């Protein structure tokens, strides 16, 4: 055990992790924070698990570069590490750190990976299945594109139950220059939802809708749900049959357009697609490269923070969306002051009772403000927390809903660099979080 790595921040209720991290994940109950140090020159990193209650390190493990982290339960930590011939998945018990299982994942050698888990009814109950895919899953001919494998794992025994090879899927166009795919596991763990981008064209290299497929991981026949979305980066189940698609993949500037789509997989219907349904100036169809979407714990609404056109410039915009009625707006968008390029984000608190909003400020600060609800707005007399962004890229600041009673997490990139694969790559991130006790005092 070491001295506390968590210190109180410049505002009441704001706690800061003193280390730089490259990846991090909260446990489902909000007690444990798993974080990895930036990769060193030897390709090694340290995985640390912090106890939120006292801020001390409960677990420290050194090893190869960590590609992904996930918590199947509050007592199980799934880690995917780089290996000589691909990757390796390891399941640790927390807080003692014992290895409950390990398995090789050959062919999964991307710089980052994604893990999606089947749903559980309680944070102490271990998920039954996990899906591990590359962070960016390329298409194209097998001889032209490597590293295309994904794996379905059973838990907690950590065994490979299926190797998902896109080359065997009739859903994937076998052509060069196919846009990346994004996949996630269904809540019941029986299906893989896959968004596949259509091939690039010479005249419109970045346009054209992709298609959403439901694929049984056990080897059944893929089913096309519908065509929807453009350059989708994330696919999230809002309930067992509805999926929210966010299109921000590949956007480089704040003026780029992003989109949202809501799909009913059971009926094969697109309930909402901002490319088709929204007006040109609608904030729900003008997300931008730094936009964020957070789904409320009740899965019936979502909050979108991005920007909307205001003459020749852009202003911050906050919008709450009703998922039950097909992604319709529940109220008019709220304009947020501040510099859009310095950060614009929103997230519900872990218990879903409040809303936290981050808006950029010059030159390197962001203001995080607690709202009792979207309809009520900010609390009068409480301007929020002023968070110093210690780096040259404050535009990457964002809020994340923390599980359990923790509150919300603020994260932002800094200038830390590590020599990896022959090039200098920014890998460090700073973390702070607002505790639930502070939120109760403000409320």
Steps between C-alpha positions, in 0.01 A plus 500: 500500500620851423396849598180627347527565127176701510503856634233763543477741208468880495121484555296324769407150394753487216756221538800455271710194415864611521625264231474526123315209342450351156184297568255486790174336604277518809367183660119460473448590867720810473747393770801400287677702232727299267755711312817435302817708497624627160703240312875527559779463245507122550132461416415432866231660714372482855136418572378654826170456681408781738254486787269798460425508873855575619685573173763231553629244254337168571670316214809559282594274206779563248494345154468553126302789352131494593269521198166500686343478845154391614326399823276191456406557866622707793733215598626404151730706276550391137828623346609462137877536459729503197679171429760374252245334270195718562351571840424324826194534724546466875227498765608627843316486828483830690641607737742208549608496131488124455487368143170320447564420135709587197463431129681589179333721235708453184441749221377775732801733478352845461636787713169510688221251552134524602322281754122471525328290765166328535269663752460400865234593754741577784855645511622202703372253240760410236407550136464171313667607177743759359576607143851628419549681167765731355451867582471566127387193311604539136330344202654399169652186355679269740830530315482880520388547859631318805385481859132437436421243767266550793414261781198405708606393849308316770532626857615448768690193369643722221483263207476589131157386385520648150756666275319762293660529156344766273633311195247226573210744533279545198412838649846649435566622143819331381641807328803719565448833676196389698445731793554370853247291687381554856363214709340458842347211692124491559380523862404132508840406354354292215558739207762739368371828360731613219495825306680463166602797291435486127803520266651837431424652162732714288261796476372496861776334705341568841128478427242227491308308762621176647287208612418345836512121536418257779743207498477194727847457645445123499516493121143556384388691193549881520179704475499844348292735715505815287721760333580793725780716633811651350854444634360348821743486792282352775198267520312493833200288598246726672279197569504138380377593151594865442842630405640853496761569231735796540686619192819683590757260357776676304383854571794734538370850560224662700320593177466140384152354515406210721171314518280283719269215409262288708413156364239246609672171421194286576292675233788589267406868510698824518309700759715809455796598285627857526636488145145442378268647765675802648507851366841631390539712815363240741758433772407130500641481148795733552705326761854581399818310572495557876131422562394262776185294555407348837207263550312540829509200735129444436578464125202720411687821420839625396686830523699634206765770536656645187467822305264665256554770237463863614564707191861460391593343834388215718367500853468224754169315502336263745203283405307229682348230280208268570606149399160346560331710231773460243768754594269799501603812684344542844559878504674769301882484483683705763781728379815475711754782529867428453747392235377187324850392402608493866246235597125448503359196677218378725421191707241384747626427850541137599165479674325688218361768734697793356674620188855637473599731214851596390559806284836631383662817625811683381783445510523154660208457734160338492200569723309197628154591626243287682141510371216343703353397163503609139171685546614684816839609369791603718453556871475872584787623715722204418714579192668159504858380504781671312737224386849586379599307186875455525584438137487634146190310396218601734253436217519134594349562844185298562264382770411138566223362720660315789321191635356465845508801732825650365354774278667604174855467369690780324781392269726692267809438291839639594836522325652180629674303227649154480722342237290222350558319173754755387287811535408749772135458592298694758372243748445675832168607646404677822207395716288670761156417633224676686373300795138428576535660844583834338205466265265441794632812676437713191156353448 
